Amino acid sequence: MGSNWTEDNLISIRERVYLHIKDLILDGEFKAGDRLVERELAERLNISRTPIREALFRLESQGFVKTVPRKGVIVADISEKEIIEVFTILSSLEVLAAKLAVQKLDKEMESKFTDSIRKVEEYLNKPEEDASELHRELNHLLYSSAKNVKLYEMLSGLSDYIRAFAKIGHKNPGRAKQSMEEHLKIMEAIVNKEMEMAEYLTKIHIENSKKAYIEAVQQSEKKN
């Protein structure tokens, strides 16, 4: 990966480095408390330390990493209380996105929702498997269907938080499929232009996701 990164387009490199390190955190390769050393990351990506430093600064401003005296930059450890707060905000904003999706539904977006409905139906007819990629795809569809740039940015940021620090909830037996069933009903309501139903189902979906997270945390604490 690093061998293809040149200094010809510094802006592109900065963005790619930021997204790459962020994905490593979101995917769990870097876990809470892990040190992120500029020199090691620069060697790993075969680039200079400047875009690494800028990426870490940007990630710190977003709460994904923090600087600790005598330790340097580490992946942040988000408290259960903070995660619950994120779910609360996410609920309000996703409900708004669902409302706007219905209001602004056009033929192009209706076609995209129809395709995604088919994908979810196919997933539900198979034995339960990892649905993280499909889940991200469905979130992107809902957020973009609201056709509001600022709302999309806020929702994407909150969704990244959940992905990084609260994905444990999806490990609960049956939760992945239950979540997909909820997404399916939300999309059907949007396509049918049932605004109040879409808002209600979206609120229920986030509430169920929050409950799954809390249950997973409690189970983890019992094991420890």
C-alpha positions as CSV (number, residue, x, y, z in Angstrom):
1,M,0.0,0.0,0.0
2,G,2.7,2.5,1.1
3,S,4.7,1.9,-2.1
4,N,2.0,3.5,-4.2
5,W,1.9,6.7,-2.1
6,T,4.0,9.5,-3.6
7,E,4.4,13.1,-2.6
8,D,3.0,14.3,-5.9
9,N,-0.4,15.0,-4.3
10,L,0.1,15.9,-0.7
11,I,-3.6,16.7,-0.1
12,S,-4.5,13.3,-1.4
13,I,-1.9,11.6,0.8
14,R,-3.1,13.5,3.9
15,E,-6.7,12.3,3.3
16,R,-5.7,8.8,2.5
17,V,-3.4,8.5,5.6
18,Y,-6.2,9.9,7.8
19,L,-8.8,7.5,6.4
20,H,-6.3,4.5,6.6
21,I,-5.5,5.0,10.3
22,K,-9.1,5.8,11.1
23,D,-10.1,2.5,9.5
24,L,-7.5,0.6,11.5
25,I,-9.2,2.0,14.6
26,L,-12.7,1.3,13.4
27,D,-11.9,-2.2,12.4
28,G,-10.3,-3.0,15.7
29,E,-6.7,-3.5,14.6
30,F,-5.8,-0.6,16.9
31,K,-7.6,-1.0,20.2
32,A,-8.3,1.3,23.1
33,G,-5.0,2.1,24.9
34,D,-2.8,1.1,21.9
35,R,0.1,3.6,21.2
36,L,0.2,5.1,17.8
37,V,3.8,6.0,17.1
38,E,4.5,8.4,14.2
39,R,7.8,6.7,13.3
40,E,6.3,3.2,13.2
41,L,3.3,4.3,11.2
42,A,5.5,6.2,8.7
43,E,7.6,3.1,8.2
44,R,4.6,0.9,7.9
45,L,3.1,3.2,5.2
46,N,6.4,4.1,3.7
47,I,5.8,7.8,3.8
48,S,7.1,10.8,5.7
49,R,5.9,11.6,9.3
50,T,4.2,14.9,8.4
51,P,0.9,13.4,7.0
52,I,1.0,10.9,9.9
53,R,1.3,13.7,12.5
54,E,-1.5,15.7,10.8
55,A,-3.8,12.6,10.7
56,L,-3.3,11.9,14.4
57,F,-4.0,15.5,15.2
58,R,-7.3,15.3,13.2
59,L,-8.2,12.0,14.8
60,E,-7.6,13.6,18.3
61,S,-9.9,16.5,17.5
62,Q,-12.6,13.9,16.7
63,G,-12.1,12.0,19.9
64,F,-10.6,8.8,18.4
65,V,-7.2,9.2,19.9
66,K,-5.7,11.3,22.7
67,T,-2.3,12.4,23.8
68,V,-1.1,11.1,27.2
69,P,1.9,12.5,29.0
70,R,5.0,10.2,28.8
71,K,3.0,7.8,26.6
72,G,2.3,9.8,23.5
73,V,-0.7,9.3,21.3
74,I,-3.0,6.4,22.2
75,V,-6.4,5.1,20.9
76,A,-9.1,6.7,23.1
77,D,-11.1,4.6,25.6
78,I,-14.7,5.8,25.4
79,S,-16.8,5.3,28.5
80,E,-20.2,3.4,28.5
81,K,-21.9,6.7,29.5
82,E,-20.4,8.5,26.4
83,I,-21.5,5.7,24.1
84,I,-25.1,5.9,25.5
85,E,-25.0,9.7,24.8
86,V,-23.9,9.1,21.2
87,F,-26.8,6.6,20.7
88,T,-29.2,9.3,22.0
89,I,-27.9,11.9,19.6
90,L,-27.7,9.3,16.8
91,S,-31.4,8.4,17.3
92,S,-32.6,12.0,16.9
93,L,-30.5,12.6,13.8
94,E,-31.3,9.3,12.1
95,V,-35.0,9.9,12.6
96,L,-34.5,13.3,10.9
97,A,-32.7,11.6,8.1
98,A,-35.5,9.1,7.6
99,K,-38.0,12.0,7.5
100,L,-36.0,13.8,4.9
101,A,-35.5,10.6,2.9
102,V,-39.3,10.3,2.5
103,Q,-39.7,14.0,1.7
104,K,-36.9,14.0,-0.9
105,L,-37.4,10.6,-2.4
106,D,-37.0,10.6,-6.1
107,K,-36.8,7.8,-8.8
108,E,-33.0,7.4,-8.5
109,M,-33.0,7.1,-4.7
110,E,-36.1,4.8,-4.8
111,S,-34.2,2.5,-7.1
112,K,-31.2,2.4,-4.7
113,F,-33.5,1.6,-1.8
114,T,-35.1,-1.1,-3.9
115,D,-31.7,-2.7,-4.6
116,S,-30.8,-2.5,-1.0
117,I,-34.1,-4.1,0.0
118,R,-33.2,-7.0,-2.3
119,K,-29.7,-7.4,-0.8
120,V,-31.1,-7.5,2.8
121,E,-33.8,-10.0,1.8
122,E,-31.0,-12.2,0.3
123,Y,-29.0,-11.8,3.5
124,L,-31.9,-12.8,5.7
125,N,-32.5,-16.0,3.7
126,K,-28.9,-17.2,4.5
127,P,-27.4,-18.5,7.8
128,E,-26.3,-15.6,10.0
129,E,-23.0,-14.2,8.9
130,D,-21.0,-11.0,9.3
131,A,-23.1,-8.0,8.0
132,S,-20.8,-5.2,9.0
133,E,-20.1,-4.1,5.3
134,L,-23.8,-4.3,4.4
135,H,-24.7,-2.4,7.6
136,R,-22.3,0.4,6.6
137,E,-23.8,0.4,3.1
138,L,-27.3,0.8,4.4
139,N,-26.3,3.6,6.8
140,H,-24.6,5.5,3.9
141,L,-27.8,5.1,1.8
142,L,-30.0,6.5,4.6
143,Y,-27.7,9.3,5.4
144,S,-27.2,10.3,1.7
145,S,-30.9,10.0,0.9
146,A,-31.6,12.9,3.3
147,K,-29.7,15.1,0.8
148,N,-28.3,17.3,3.5
149,V,-24.5,17.6,3.6
150,K,-24.1,18.7,7.2
151,L,-26.5,16.0,8.5
152,Y,-24.6,13.4,6.5
153,E,-21.3,14.6,8.0
154,M,-22.7,14.5,11.6
155,L,-24.3,11.1,11.1
156,S,-21.2,9.6,9.6
157,G,-19.1,10.8,12.5
158,L,-21.5,9.4,15.1
159,S,-21.8,6.1,13.2
160,D,-18.0,5.8,13.1
161,Y,-18.0,6.2,16.9
162,I,-20.4,3.4,17.3
163,R,-18.4,1.3,14.8
164,A,-15.2,1.9,16.7
165,F,-16.4,1.7,20.3
166,A,-19.8,-0.1,20.5
167,K,-19.8,-2.8,17.8
168,I,-19.7,-5.4,20.5
169,G,-23.5,-5.2,20.5
170,H,-23.7,-6.9,17.1
171,K,-22.0,-9.9,18.5
172,N,-25.1,-10.8,20.5
173,P,-26.6,-13.9,19.1
174,G,-29.3,-13.0,16.6
175,R,-28.7,-9.3,16.7
176,A,-27.1,-9.0,13.3
177,K,-30.2,-10.5,11.6
178,Q,-32.5,-8.5,13.8
179,S,-30.7,-5.3,12.8
180,M,-31.1,-6.2,9.1
181,E,-34.8,-6.9,9.6
182,E,-35.1,-3.5,11.2
183,H,-33.3,-1.8,8.3
184,L,-35.5,-3.7,5.8
185,K,-38.7,-2.3,7.4
186,I,-37.3,1.2,7.5
187,M,-36.4,1.1,3.8
188,E,-39.8,-0.3,2.9
189,A,-41.5,2.5,4.8
190,I,-39.4,5.1,3.0
191,V,-40.1,3.6,-0.4
192,N,-43.8,3.6,0.5
193,K,-43.5,7.2,1.6
194,E,-44.8,6.3,5.1
195,M,-43.0,9.1,6.9
196,E,-44.3,8.6,10.5
197,M,-43.7,4.8,10.2
198,A,-40.1,5.4,8.9
199,E,-39.4,7.7,11.8
200,Y,-40.8,5.3,14.4
201,L,-39.0,2.3,13.0
202,T,-35.7,4.2,12.9
203,K,-36.1,5.2,16.5
204,I,-36.8,1.6,17.5
205,H,-33.8,0.4,15.6
206,I,-31.4,2.7,17.4
207,E,-33.0,1.9,20.7
208,N,-32.5,-1.8,20.1
209,S,-28.9,-1.2,19.1
210,K,-28.3,0.6,22.3
211,K,-29.9,-2.2,24.3
212,A,-27.8,-4.8,22.5
213,Y,-24.6,-2.8,23.4
214,I,-25.6,-2.5,27.1
215,E,-26.4,-6.2,27.2
216,A,-23.1,-7.1,25.6
217,V,-21.2,-4.9,28.1
218,Q,-23.0,-6.5,31.0
219,Q,-22.2,-10.0,29.7
220,S,-18.6,-9.0,29.2
221,E,-18.4,-7.7,32.8
222,K,-19.9,-11.0,34.2
223,K,-17.2,-13.0,32.4
224,N,-14.5,-10.8,33.9
